[in-house]
Amino acid sequence: MAKIKKGDLVQVIAGRDKGLQGRVLTVDTARDRVIVEGVMRVKKHTKAGQPGASASGGIETVEAPIHISNVALVGPDKKPVRVGYKEVEVERDGRTRKTRVRIGRRGGEEIEL
């Protein structure tokens, strides 16, 4: 299970875009890759009339996947943190259930989307 999810704010900790922060657009758990908004931008050449591309073709700038180990989740204090899990009891419909929540290892605070 990946500790980084779609919509998380992450910071790049290795590579040419080290230090940049952005939101996670997609997570590919099979290949352990994420696409982060505004990070790892590459030029892509497309032919005219290709499905999913612009009608006229040309050179587009898109985000490329980056390995999930090269990003760190940003905690509430706007610094990168390691992620852990904690089980908490939640009451729903008069029943108590245990659910897992993500916590930041440095401060122990809960990390929300």
MDTraj code that builds the backbone (N, CA, C; nanometers):
import mdtraj as md
import numpy as np

residues = "MET ALA LYS ILE LYS LYS GLY ASP LEU VAL GLN VAL ILE ALA GLY ARG ASP LYS GLY LEU GLN GLY ARG VAL LEU THR VAL ASP THR ALA ARG ASP ARG VAL ILE VAL GLU GLY VAL MET ARG VAL LYS LYS HIS THR LYS ALA GLY GLN PRO GLY ALA SER ALA SER GLY GLY ILE GLU THR VAL GLU ALA PRO ILE HIS ILE SER ASN VAL ALA LEU VAL GLY PRO ASP LYS LYS PRO VAL ARG VAL GLY TYR LYS GLU VAL GLU VAL GLU ARG ASP GLY ARG THR ARG LYS THR ARG VAL ARG ILE GLY ARG ARG GLY GLY GLU GLU ILE GLU LEU".split()
xyz = np.array([
    [0.0842, -0.1175, 0.0000],
    [0.0000, 0.0000, 0.0000],
    [0.0889, 0.1240, 0.0000],
    [0.0595, 0.2160, -0.0897],
    [0.1388, 0.3375, -0.0999],
    [0.0978, 0.4350, 0.0103],
    [0.1955, 0.5027, 0.0670],
    [0.1679, 0.6007, 0.1712],
    [0.1365, 0.7375, 0.1130],
    [0.1567, 0.7529, -0.0178],
    [0.1239, 0.8759, -0.0885],
    [-0.0036, 0.8501, -0.1676],
    [-0.1003, 0.9425, -0.1589],
    [-0.2271, 0.9249, -0.2275],
    [-0.2545, 1.0420, -0.3203],
    [-0.3486, 1.0229, -0.4104],
    [-0.3877, 1.1281, -0.5034],
    [-0.4406, 1.2480, -0.4236],
    [-0.3929, 1.3672, -0.4603],
    [-0.4374, 1.4886, -0.3927],
    [-0.3465, 1.5345, -0.2802],
    [-0.2492, 1.4523, -0.2403],
    [-0.1556, 1.4895, -0.1336],
    [-0.0608, 1.5990, -0.1809],
    [-0.0178, 1.6821, -0.0879],
    [0.0872, 1.7799, -0.1150],
    [0.2195, 1.7124, -0.0822],
    [0.3101, 1.7054, -0.1817],
    [0.4385, 1.6384, -0.1623],
    [0.5517, 1.7320, -0.2022],
    [0.6714, 1.6984, -0.1530],
    [0.7923, 1.7717, -0.1889],
    [0.8903, 1.6735, -0.2497],
    [0.9559, 1.7147, -0.3583],
    [1.0549, 1.6300, -0.4238],
    [1.1831, 1.6358, -0.3406],
    [1.2365, 1.5185, -0.3031],
    [1.3552, 1.5143, -0.2179],
    [1.4789, 1.4670, -0.2928],
    [1.4633, 1.4280, -0.4204],
    [1.5787, 1.3856, -0.4999],
    [1.5487, 1.4090, -0.6466],
    [1.6529, 1.4361, -0.7243],
    [1.6364, 1.4550, -0.8673],
    [1.6538, 1.5998, -0.9075],
    [1.6272, 1.6259, -1.0350],
    [1.6525, 1.7600, -1.0877],
    [1.5564, 1.8651, -1.0345],
    [1.4395, 1.8258, -0.9864],
    [1.3416, 1.9200, -0.9323],
    [1.3384, 1.9184, -0.7800],
    [1.4498, 1.8849, -0.7179],
    [1.4579, 1.8744, -0.5726],
    [1.4159, 2.0056, -0.5062],
    [1.3287, 1.9938, -0.4055],
    [1.2826, 2.1102, -0.3316],
    [1.1477, 2.1630, -0.3752],
    [1.1004, 2.1254, -0.4944],
    [0.9710, 2.1740, -0.5422],
    [0.8571, 2.0989, -0.4740],
    [0.7463, 2.1702, -0.4517],
    [0.6276, 2.1093, -0.3936],
    [0.5144, 2.1139, -0.4945],
    [0.4254, 2.0159, -0.4868],
    [0.3104, 2.0114, -0.5756],
    [0.2118, 1.9052, -0.5314],
    [0.0943, 1.9074, -0.5920],
    [-0.0100, 1.8103, -0.5615],
    [0.0064, 1.6861, -0.6487],
    [-0.0240, 1.5703, -0.5923],
    [-0.0155, 1.4440, -0.6654],
    [-0.1382, 1.4325, -0.7554],
    [-0.1139, 1.4135, -0.8855],
    [-0.2226, 1.3994, -0.9825],
    [-0.2651, 1.2537, -0.9967],
    [-0.1678, 1.1627, -1.0088],
    [-0.1978, 1.0199, -1.0196],
    [-0.0927, 0.9397, -0.9449],
    [-0.1318, 0.8195, -0.9021],
    [-0.0406, 0.7263, -0.8363],
    [-0.0490, 0.5937, -0.9102],
    [0.0664, 0.5407, -0.9530],
    [0.0739, 0.4112, -1.0194],
    [0.1435, 0.3152, -0.9229],
    [0.0647, 0.2388, -0.8479],
    [0.1221, 0.1501, -0.7464],
    [0.1948, 0.0314, -0.8075],
    [0.1572, -0.0096, -0.9284],
    [0.2240, -0.1228, -0.9928],
    [0.3680, -0.0889, -1.0272],
    [0.3929, 0.0355, -1.0701],
    [0.5277, 0.0783, -1.1085],
    [0.5947, 0.1661, -1.0033],
    [0.5268, 0.1923, -0.8903],
    [0.5770, 0.2789, -0.7827],
    [0.6134, 0.4174, -0.8349],
    [0.5227, 0.4776, -0.9098],
    [0.5462, 0.6095, -0.9673],
    [0.4293, 0.7016, -0.9359],
    [0.4598, 0.8308, -0.9278],
    [0.3571, 0.9328, -0.9091],
    [0.3787, 1.0436, -1.0114],
    [0.2709, 1.1118, -1.0467],
    [0.2804, 1.2303, -1.1305],
    [0.2420, 1.3484, -1.0423],
    [0.3350, 1.4442, -1.0301],
    [0.3161, 1.5596, -0.9433],
    [0.2985, 1.6832, -1.0301],
    [0.2019, 1.7647, -0.9933],
    [0.1695, 1.8854, -1.0691],
    [0.2865, 1.9836, -1.0677],
    [0.3341, 2.0203, -1.1870],
    [0.4407, 2.1190, -1.1995],
    [0.5805, 2.0657, -1.1772],
    [0.5969, 1.9353, -1.1632],
    [0.7276, 1.8746, -1.1357],
    [0.7620, 1.7781, -1.2484],
    [0.8905, 1.7706, -1.2839],
    [0.9408, 1.6793, -1.3864],
    [0.8725, 1.7061, -1.5204],
    [0.8715, 1.8321, -1.5603],
    [0.8085, 1.8712, -1.6866],
    [0.9007, 1.8336, -1.8025],
    [0.8447, 1.7681, -1.9037],
    [0.9206, 1.7257, -2.0207],
    [0.8455, 1.7691, -2.1462],
    [0.9198, 1.7821, -2.2557],
    [0.8608, 1.8163, -2.3849],
    [0.8202, 1.6870, -2.4550],
    [0.7005, 1.6863, -2.5110],
    [0.6500, 1.5679, -2.5788],
    [0.6051, 1.6086, -2.7187],
    [0.6545, 1.5374, -2.8193],
    [0.6201, 1.5669, -2.9586],
    [0.4984, 1.4832, -2.9977],
    [0.3949, 1.5480, -3.0510],
    [0.2741, 1.4774, -3.0916],
    [0.2428, 1.5072, -3.2369],
    [0.1895, 1.4071, -3.3047],
    [0.1466, 1.4241, -3.4428],
    [0.0077, 1.4861, -3.4442],
    [-0.0249, 1.5518, -3.5535],
    [-0.1577, 1.6093, -3.5693],
    [-0.2602, 1.4977, -3.5812],
    [-0.3728, 1.5139, -3.5138],
    [-0.4805, 1.4167, -3.5237],
    [-0.4683, 1.2987, -3.4290],
    [-0.3705, 1.2967, -3.3397],
    [-0.3593, 1.1877, -3.2431],
    [-0.4700, 1.2006, -3.1384],
    [-0.5346, 1.0901, -3.1008],
    [-0.6394, 1.0997, -2.9982],
    [-0.5787, 1.1387, -2.8630],
    [-0.6477, 1.2257, -2.7918],
    [-0.6002, 1.2694, -2.6606],
    [-0.4993, 1.3820, -2.6671],
    [-0.4580, 1.4217, -2.7850],
    [-0.3611, 1.5304, -2.8005],
    [-0.4301, 1.6487, -2.8683],
    [-0.3538, 1.7552, -2.8845],
    [-0.4118, 1.8707, -2.9541],
    [-0.4358, 1.8352, -3.1002],
    [-0.5339, 1.9002, -3.1620],
    [-0.5714, 1.8674, -3.3000],
    [-0.4613, 1.9031, -3.3995],
    [-0.3838, 2.0079, -3.3689],
    [-0.2829, 2.0520, -3.4653],
    [-0.1473, 1.9851, -3.4454],
    [-0.1278, 1.9164, -3.3336],
    [0.0008, 1.8536, -3.3073],
    [0.1034, 1.9544, -3.2630],
    [0.2292, 1.9120, -3.2519],
    [0.3363, 2.0016, -3.2122],
    [0.4059, 1.9535, -3.0868],
    [0.4673, 2.0463, -3.0140],
    [0.5428, 2.0132, -2.8939],
    [0.4640, 2.0598, -2.7720],
    [0.4354, 1.9663, -2.6811],
    [0.3625, 1.9962, -2.5585],
    [0.4544, 1.9746, -2.4392],
    [0.4300, 2.0484, -2.3333],
    [0.5028, 2.0280, -2.2083],
    [0.4090, 1.9585, -2.1110],
    [0.4486, 1.8392, -2.0648],
    [0.3652, 1.7590, -1.9747],
    [0.4480, 1.7130, -1.8557],
    [0.3801, 1.6686, -1.7501],
    [0.4479, 1.6128, -1.6335],
    [0.4780, 1.4653, -1.6577],
    [0.5997, 1.4251, -1.6258],
    [0.6402, 1.2857, -1.6391],
    [0.6354, 1.2192, -1.5007],
    [0.6214, 1.0864, -1.4974],
    [0.6193, 1.0170, -1.3679],
    [0.7534, 1.0265, -1.2968],
    [0.7487, 1.0263, -1.1640],
    [0.8676, 1.0284, -1.0803],
    [0.8523, 0.9153, -0.9791],
    [0.9622, 0.8533, -0.9409],
    [0.9545, 0.7404, -0.8484],
    [0.9031, 0.7866, -0.7131],
    [0.8220, 0.7024, -0.6510],
    [0.7549, 0.7405, -0.5270],
    [0.8540, 0.7603, -0.4117],
    [0.9728, 0.6994, -0.4222],
    [1.0727, 0.7167, -0.3161],
    [1.1404, 0.8525, -0.3234],
    [1.1215, 0.9252, -0.4331],
    [1.1836, 1.0563, -0.4491],
    [1.0933, 1.1708, -0.4059],
    [0.9781, 1.1391, -0.3478],
    [0.8904, 1.2423, -0.2937],
    [0.8587, 1.2114, -0.1486],
    [0.8324, 1.3177, -0.0721],
    [0.7953, 1.3028, 0.0689],
    [0.6689, 1.3836, 0.0933],
    [0.5817, 1.3298, 0.1748],
    [0.4583, 1.3975, 0.2086],
    [0.4887, 1.5221, 0.2904],
    [0.4163, 1.6309, 0.2645],
    [0.4357, 1.7559, 0.3384],
    [0.3363, 1.7578, 0.4529],
    [0.3884, 1.7792, 0.5735],
    [0.3049, 1.7824, 0.6924],
    [0.2391, 1.9175, 0.7138],
    [0.1659, 1.9328, 0.8228],
    [0.0976, 2.0591, 0.8518],
    [0.1922, 2.1776, 0.8708],
    [0.3182, 2.1511, 0.9058],
    [0.4150, 2.2598, 0.9241],
    [0.4896, 2.2927, 0.7958],
    [0.4394, 2.2419, 0.6803],
    [0.4948, 2.2679, 0.5465],
    [0.6364, 2.2146, 0.5281],
    [0.6733, 2.1116, 0.6047],
    [0.8019, 2.0446, 0.5891],
    [0.7755, 1.8978, 0.5573],
    [0.8683, 1.8330, 0.4838],
    [0.8472, 1.6916, 0.4510],
    [0.8559, 1.6029, 0.5752],
    [0.7660, 1.5049, 0.5822],
    [0.7635, 1.4123, 0.6953],
    [0.7531, 1.2697, 0.6441],
    [0.7993, 1.1760, 0.7263],
    [0.7761, 1.0353, 0.6980],
    [0.6366, 1.0008, 0.7480],
    [0.5774, 0.8980, 0.6882],
    [0.4392, 0.8641, 0.7167],
    [0.4324, 0.7347, 0.7959],
    [0.3470, 0.7347, 0.8967],
    [0.3177, 0.6142, 0.9726],
    [0.1670, 0.6009, 0.9841],
    [0.1226, 0.4943, 1.0471],
    [-0.0198, 0.4708, 1.0655],
    [-0.0491, 0.4480, 1.2122],
    [-0.1703, 0.4868, 1.2524],
    [-0.2155, 0.4662, 1.3891],
    [-0.3617, 0.4240, 1.3822],
    [-0.3996, 0.3293, 1.4666],
    [-0.5384, 0.2864, 1.4708],
    [-0.6132, 0.3692, 1.5742],
    [-0.7255, 0.4254, 1.5329],
    [-0.8094, 0.5028, 1.6235],
    [-0.9499, 0.4447, 1.6197],
    [-1.0212, 0.4626, 1.7295],
    [-1.1585, 0.4143, 1.7357],
    [-1.2526, 0.5271, 1.6969],
    [-1.3410, 0.4960, 1.6027],
    [-1.4368, 0.5935, 1.5526],
    [-1.5760, 0.5388, 1.5775],
    [-1.6668, 0.6267, 1.6234],
    [-1.8025, 0.5816, 1.6489],
    [-1.8935, 0.6251, 1.5347],
    [-1.9574, 0.5254, 1.4727],
    [-2.0529, 0.5508, 1.3650],
    [-2.1774, 0.4677, 1.3899],
    [-2.2906, 0.5308, 1.3806],
    [-2.4196, 0.4624, 1.3958],
    [-2.4275, 0.3845, 1.5269],
    [-2.3707, 0.4376, 1.6326],
    [-2.3754, 0.3724, 1.7627],
    [-2.2783, 0.2577, 1.7796],
    [-2.1902, 0.2358, 1.6821],
    [-2.0910, 0.1282, 1.6913],
    [-1.9525, 0.1896, 1.6884],
    [-1.8619, 0.1282, 1.7597],
    [-1.7229, 0.1742, 1.7548],
    [-1.6451, 0.0821, 1.6626],
    [-1.5690, 0.1443, 1.5728],
    [-1.4864, 0.0694, 1.4786],
    [-1.3456, 0.1258, 1.4816],
    [-1.2498, 0.0416, 1.4500],
    [-1.1114, 0.0860, 1.4404],
    [-1.0804, 0.1201, 1.2956],
    [-1.0203, 0.2369, 1.2751],
    [-0.9764, 0.2758, 1.1417],
    [-0.8314, 0.3209, 1.1505],
    [-0.7622, 0.3102, 1.0372],
    [-0.6219, 0.3522, 1.0319],
    [-0.6146, 0.4937, 0.9778],
    [-0.5378, 0.5780, 1.0444],
    [-0.5158, 0.7146, 0.9977],
    [-0.3666, 0.7347, 0.9782],
    [-0.3318, 0.8209, 0.8807],
    [-0.1912, 0.8518, 0.8556],
    [-0.1451, 0.9572, 0.9553],
    [-0.0247, 0.9368, 1.0089],
    [0.0332, 1.0344, 1.1003],
    [0.1727, 1.0702, 1.0519],
    [0.2160, 1.1907, 1.0852],
    [0.3521, 1.2321, 1.0566],
    [0.4439, 1.1794, 1.1654],
    [0.5539, 1.1174, 1.1291],
    [0.6433, 1.0557, 1.2266],
    [0.7160, 1.1582, 1.3136],
    [0.7379, 1.2783, 1.2610],
    [0.8139, 1.3767, 1.3374],
    [0.7320, 1.4323, 1.4533],
    [0.6075, 1.4742, 1.4250],
    [0.5265, 1.5367, 1.5282],
    [0.4178, 1.4491, 1.5838],
    [0.3821, 1.3436, 1.5123],
    [0.2763, 1.2556, 1.5572],
    [0.1374, 1.3070, 1.5253],
    [0.1284, 1.4168, 1.4491],
    [-0.0025, 1.4726, 1.4169],
    [-0.0646, 1.3997, 1.2987],
    [-0.1971, 1.4021, 1.2934],
    [-0.2691, 1.3363, 1.1852],
    [-0.2551, 1.4160, 1.0565],
    [-0.2385, 1.3452, 0.9439],
    [-0.2230, 1.4092, 0.8137],
    [-0.3523, 1.3930, 0.7375],
    [-0.4098, 1.5046, 0.6965],
    [-0.5359, 1.5055, 0.6219],
    [-0.5068, 1.5332, 0.4748],
    [-0.6000, 1.4998, 0.3895],
    [-0.5875, 1.5311, 0.2465],
    [-0.6085, 1.6778, 0.2230],
])
top = md.Topology()
chain = top.add_chain()
for i, resn in enumerate(residues, 1):
    res = top.add_residue(resn, chain, resSeq=i)
    for name in ("N", "CA", "C"):
        top.add_atom(name, md.element.get_by_symbol(name[0]), res)
traj = md.Trajectory(xyz[None], top)
